[in-house]
């Protein structure tokens, strides 16, 4: 018997009520606000895939698509993202930064989403969320940092779709891997997805408006400083697994103005990582 079967069918778990789409729209969609629509669907393959298609069809900025269940959710490098129905928040947002923000700065959008989500989870759920460069959300479970969410950004034309997957009520037996976590396992004060989603979207709206008002400048908007303050990767000895099967080891010392991770490597050499997987090895202050 699967974990979901022990709690009834996947749609009848009383601990996992459905999202209230109408209440979410009333709370988030305003004439002068960023969010122009909030749609909740029962199930889809991937909210990012769906919203990218809508962006290509001319959908306006501020469209939000939420799924109670994703059957083909994707992380970076097309990795699968799976979770029981209604056990998490799976949603994508459509941004059109426009000419005001140079395209070279659009890469800050997933980092912005991470900063905003961490701030929202602290307020709404009472949990400290750390950021692992470039796109992971870490929660502390049983004294260990565990990946509990991820962010995926995809550009299409003049639009960027940013998707977030966040484990909310996953139980230990439901975790996809032992190193995963959830708000529930981290001792969150609530696992009610409605207020958590509202808090995250409001926080993203505030940071996005601040960032756009500064023409996407991560320093002037305060985004670069906020990301560094919440980034668990900085100050750690890490291994960067790079495209092409290459790797680099060093201390993560900064996130530069382009959102790249700066490594201090052997021999006083500095390197920058624009894309790749990061493995936290240990604190840089520890002995070799």
C-alpha positions as CSV (number, residue, x, y, z in Angstrom):
1,X,0.0,0.0,0.0
2,X,1.4,3.4,-0.9
3,X,1.6,6.3,1.6
4,X,-1.2,8.1,-0.2
5,X,-3.4,5.0,0.0
6,X,-3.1,5.0,3.8
7,X,-4.7,8.4,3.9
8,X,-7.4,7.7,1.4
9,X,-7.3,8.6,-2.3
10,X,-4.9,11.2,-3.5
11,X,-7.7,13.8,-3.7
12,X,-9.3,13.0,-0.3
13,X,-6.5,13.6,2.2
14,X,-8.1,15.8,4.9
15,X,-4.7,17.1,5.8
16,X,-4.3,18.4,2.3
17,X,-7.3,20.6,1.4
18,X,-7.5,22.1,-2.1
19,X,-6.3,25.6,-2.8
20,X,-9.0,28.3,-2.9
21,X,-8.5,29.8,-6.3
22,X,-11.1,32.5,-6.0
23,X,-9.7,33.7,-2.6
24,X,-6.2,33.7,-4.1
25,X,-7.4,35.9,-7.0
26,X,-9.2,38.3,-4.6
27,X,-6.1,38.6,-2.5
28,X,-3.5,38.9,-5.2
29,X,-4.9,40.4,-8.4
30,X,-5.2,44.2,-8.3
31,X,-5.5,46.8,-11.0
32,X,-2.2,48.4,-10.0
33,X,-0.4,45.2,-9.0
34,X,2.0,42.8,-10.8
35,X,-0.3,39.7,-10.8
36,X,-2.9,39.8,-13.6
37,X,-4.3,36.3,-13.2
38,X,-4.1,33.4,-10.8
39,X,-5.3,30.0,-12.2
40,X,-5.3,26.8,-10.2
41,X,-5.5,23.5,-12.1
42,X,-6.0,20.1,-10.7
43,X,-3.2,18.4,-12.5
44,X,-0.8,19.1,-15.3
45,X,2.5,17.9,-16.6
46,X,4.5,21.0,-15.9
47,X,3.3,24.5,-15.0
48,X,6.4,25.9,-16.6
49,X,5.8,24.1,-19.9
50,X,2.2,25.3,-19.9
51,X,3.1,28.9,-19.1
52,X,5.9,29.0,-21.6
53,X,3.4,28.1,-24.3
54,X,1.0,30.8,-23.1
55,X,3.8,33.3,-23.1
56,X,4.6,32.4,-26.7
57,X,0.9,33.0,-27.5
58,X,1.1,36.6,-26.0
59,X,-0.1,36.0,-22.4
60,X,0.5,39.2,-20.3
61,X,3.0,39.7,-17.6
62,X,1.8,38.7,-14.2
63,X,0.1,35.4,-15.1
64,X,0.4,32.8,-12.4
65,X,-0.4,29.1,-13.0
66,X,-0.7,26.8,-10.0
67,X,-1.1,23.0,-10.1
68,X,-2.4,20.8,-7.3
69,X,-0.3,18.0,-8.9
70,X,2.4,17.9,-11.5
71,X,2.9,14.7,-13.4
72,X,6.0,15.8,-15.3
73,X,7.5,18.5,-13.1
74,X,11.0,19.5,-14.1
75,X,14.0,20.9,-12.2
76,X,17.3,22.1,-13.7
77,X,18.8,19.9,-16.4
78,X,15.3,18.4,-17.0
79,X,15.5,16.4,-13.8
80,X,12.1,15.1,-12.7
81,X,10.3,16.7,-9.8
82,X,7.6,14.5,-8.2
83,X,5.4,14.8,-5.1
84,X,2.0,13.6,-4.0
85,X,-1.1,15.7,-5.0
86,X,-1.6,18.7,-2.8
87,X,1.5,18.1,-0.8
88,X,3.3,21.1,-2.0
89,X,3.2,24.3,-4.0
90,X,3.9,23.9,-7.7
91,X,3.5,27.2,-9.6
92,X,4.9,29.3,-12.4
93,X,4.9,33.0,-13.0
94,X,5.3,35.0,-16.3
95,X,7.5,38.1,-16.4
96,X,8.2,40.5,-19.2
97,X,10.9,42.8,-17.8
98,X,10.7,45.0,-20.9
99,X,13.3,47.4,-22.3
100,X,13.8,49.0,-19.0
101,X,15.7,46.0,-17.7
102,X,18.6,44.9,-19.9
103,X,18.4,41.3,-21.0
104,X,21.8,40.6,-19.5
105,X,20.2,41.2,-16.0
106,X,17.3,38.8,-16.5
107,X,19.3,36.0,-15.1
108,X,18.7,37.5,-11.7
109,X,15.0,36.6,-11.8
110,X,15.4,33.1,-10.3
111,X,17.8,34.5,-7.6
112,X,15.2,37.2,-6.9
113,X,12.5,34.5,-6.5
114,X,14.8,32.7,-4.0
115,X,15.3,35.7,-1.9
116,X,11.6,36.6,-1.9
117,X,10.5,33.0,-1.1
118,X,12.9,32.7,1.8
119,X,11.7,36.0,3.3
120,X,8.0,34.9,2.8
121,X,8.6,31.5,4.5
122,X,10.1,33.2,7.5
123,X,7.1,35.4,7.9
124,X,4.3,33.0,7.0
125,X,5.6,29.6,8.2
126,X,8.2,30.6,10.8
127,X,11.1,28.7,9.2
128,X,14.5,29.8,8.2
129,X,15.2,29.1,4.5
130,X,18.7,29.1,3.1
131,X,19.6,29.5,-0.6
132,X,21.9,27.1,-2.3
133,X,23.3,28.6,-5.5
134,X,21.8,28.9,-7.9
135,X,18.3,27.6,-7.4
136,X,17.7,25.4,-4.4
137,X,15.7,26.2,-1.2
138,X,17.1,24.6,1.9
139,X,15.3,23.9,5.2
140,X,16.8,22.5,8.4
141,X,15.4,19.1,9.3
142,X,16.8,17.1,12.3
143,X,19.8,19.4,12.3
144,X,20.6,18.9,8.6
145,X,20.2,21.2,5.6
146,X,17.8,19.5,3.2
147,X,16.6,20.5,-0.2
148,X,12.9,21.4,0.1
149,X,12.3,23.4,-3.0
150,X,13.7,24.5,-6.3
151,X,13.4,27.2,-8.8
152,X,13.5,26.9,-12.6
153,X,13.6,29.9,-15.0
154,X,13.1,29.6,-18.8
155,X,13.3,32.4,-21.3
156,X,11.1,32.6,-24.4
157,X,11.4,35.7,-26.5
158,X,10.8,38.8,-24.4
159,X,9.4,36.8,-21.5
160,X,10.8,34.8,-18.6
161,X,8.8,32.0,-16.9
162,X,9.9,31.3,-13.4
163,X,8.6,28.1,-11.7
164,X,8.8,27.2,-8.0
165,X,8.3,23.8,-6.5
166,X,8.1,23.7,-2.7
167,X,7.5,20.7,-0.5
168,X,4.9,21.7,2.1
169,X,3.3,18.7,3.9
170,X,5.5,15.8,2.7
171,X,5.9,13.1,5.3
172,X,9.1,11.2,5.8
173,X,7.9,8.1,4.0
174,X,6.9,10.3,1.0
175,X,10.2,12.0,0.4
176,X,11.7,11.3,-3.1
177,X,15.2,11.0,-1.6
178,X,16.4,10.9,2.1
179,X,18.1,14.2,1.6
180,X,14.9,16.0,0.9
181,X,12.8,18.0,3.3
182,X,9.5,19.8,3.7
183,X,7.9,22.7,5.7
184,X,6.2,20.1,7.9
185,X,9.4,18.2,8.7
186,X,11.2,21.5,9.4
187,X,8.6,22.4,12.1
188,X,6.7,25.1,10.2
189,X,4.0,26.9,12.1
190,X,1.6,26.2,9.3
191,X,1.3,23.9,6.3
192,X,-1.8,25.7,5.0
193,X,-0.8,26.3,1.4
194,X,-3.1,29.3,0.8
195,X,-1.4,31.8,3.1
196,X,2.0,30.5,2.2
197,X,1.4,31.0,-1.5
198,X,0.0,34.4,-0.9
199,X,3.0,35.4,1.1
200,X,5.4,34.1,-1.5
201,X,3.7,35.9,-4.4
202,X,3.4,39.2,-2.5
203,X,7.1,39.0,-1.6
204,X,8.1,38.3,-5.2
205,X,6.0,41.2,-6.3
206,X,7.7,43.5,-3.9
207,X,11.2,42.4,-4.9
208,X,10.4,42.5,-8.6
209,X,9.1,46.0,-8.5
210,X,12.2,47.2,-6.5
211,X,14.5,45.4,-9.0
212,X,12.7,46.7,-12.0
213,X,12.7,50.3,-10.6
214,X,16.4,50.0,-10.4
215,X,16.6,48.9,-14.1
216,X,17.5,45.4,-12.9
217,X,20.6,46.6,-11.1
218,X,21.2,43.9,-8.4
219,X,23.3,46.2,-6.3
220,X,21.1,49.3,-6.4
221,X,18.0,47.3,-5.7
222,X,19.6,45.5,-2.7
223,X,19.0,42.2,-4.3
224,X,22.7,41.2,-4.6
225,X,23.3,42.0,-0.9
226,X,20.1,40.1,0.2
227,X,21.0,37.1,-1.9
228,X,24.5,36.9,-0.4
229,X,23.1,37.3,3.1
230,X,20.8,34.3,2.7
231,X,23.1,32.1,0.6
232,X,24.3,29.0,2.4
233,X,26.8,28.3,-0.4
234,X,29.0,31.3,0.4
235,X,31.9,30.6,2.8
236,X,31.7,26.9,2.0
237,X,34.2,24.7,0.2
238,X,32.3,23.4,-2.8
239,X,32.7,21.4,-5.9
240,X,31.2,22.8,-9.1
241,X,30.2,20.2,-11.6
242,X,30.3,22.0,-14.9
243,X,29.0,21.3,-18.4
244,X,31.1,18.9,-20.4
245,X,32.0,16.7,-17.4
246,X,34.4,19.2,-16.0
247,X,34.6,20.2,-12.3
248,X,36.2,22.8,-10.1
249,X,36.8,22.9,-6.3
250,X,37.2,26.0,-4.2
251,X,35.8,28.3,-1.6
252,X,32.6,30.1,-2.7
253,X,33.4,33.7,-1.9
254,X,30.9,35.8,-3.7
255,X,28.0,36.1,-6.1
256,X,29.0,38.7,-8.7
257,X,27.0,41.4,-10.5
258,X,25.9,38.9,-13.1
259,X,24.7,36.4,-10.6
260,X,27.6,34.0,-11.1
261,X,29.3,32.2,-8.3
262,X,32.9,33.3,-7.6
263,X,35.3,30.5,-6.4
264,X,38.7,31.0,-4.8
265,X,40.7,28.0,-5.9
266,X,44.2,26.6,-5.4
267,X,47.1,28.9,-6.1
268,X,45.2,32.1,-5.6
269,X,43.2,31.6,-8.8
270,X,39.7,32.9,-8.9
271,X,37.0,31.4,-11.2
272,X,33.4,32.1,-11.9
273,X,30.6,29.6,-12.4
274,X,27.7,30.7,-14.5
275,X,26.0,27.4,-14.7
276,X,26.4,24.0,-13.1
277,X,25.6,21.9,-10.1
278,X,27.2,22.8,-6.7
279,X,28.0,20.3,-4.1
280,X,28.6,21.6,-0.6
281,X,31.7,19.9,0.8
282,X,32.3,21.5,4.2
283,X,32.9,24.9,5.7
284,X,35.9,26.6,4.3
285,X,37.2,27.2,7.8
286,X,37.5,23.5,8.5
287,X,40.8,21.8,8.1
288,X,41.5,19.9,4.9
